Amino acid sequence: MKNYFQKILALFTGNDYPGSTRQEFYKWLVDEEHVSEKDEALQTLWEEGYKSGTAPNLHQSYELLRRNAGIPSVREKRRIRPIHIWQIAAAVFFIVAAL
């Protein structure tokens, strides 16, 4: 039976299911029936995840999680906001006026 629980957990964690399916899975997971087998399967899954690597700090840990989960990275677009343009213009004006 242990192999059965590991297969269920691996299938669930490796795919994206609709909300109703996730809720049914969570109900099954916290159900009092076969608690020890579920715990062993979760422990095995945890150990496999831990073997995939650890990171020394929070940023690297997030990057490792993102890479393992297949989350694409999004580059932050830098832009100059209009208020910054007015602040720069005001600073230049005061410098020129001071000279």
C-alpha positions, 0 to 999 in steps of 0.5 A: 500500500505504501507505494500506492500513496507515494504514487498518489502524492507524486501525481498530485504534486507533479500536476496542476488540477482544478480547485475542486480536485485539489479540495478533494485531495486535501480532504483525503490527505487529512482523513484519519484513514491510513495516516501512517502510510500517508505520513511515510509517503509525505516523508519520502516526498520531502526527502526527495525534495531535500536531495534536489538541493539547498540554498545558503540564503533566502534569495537563492532558496527562492530561485531554487524553488522557482527553477524546480517548480518551473516558474519563469522569471520575469524581468522588471522593467525600469522606467522613469516616472514623470515625477522623477523628470520634474525632480531632476529638472528642478535640481538642475534649475537650482544648480544653474541658479546657484552658479 
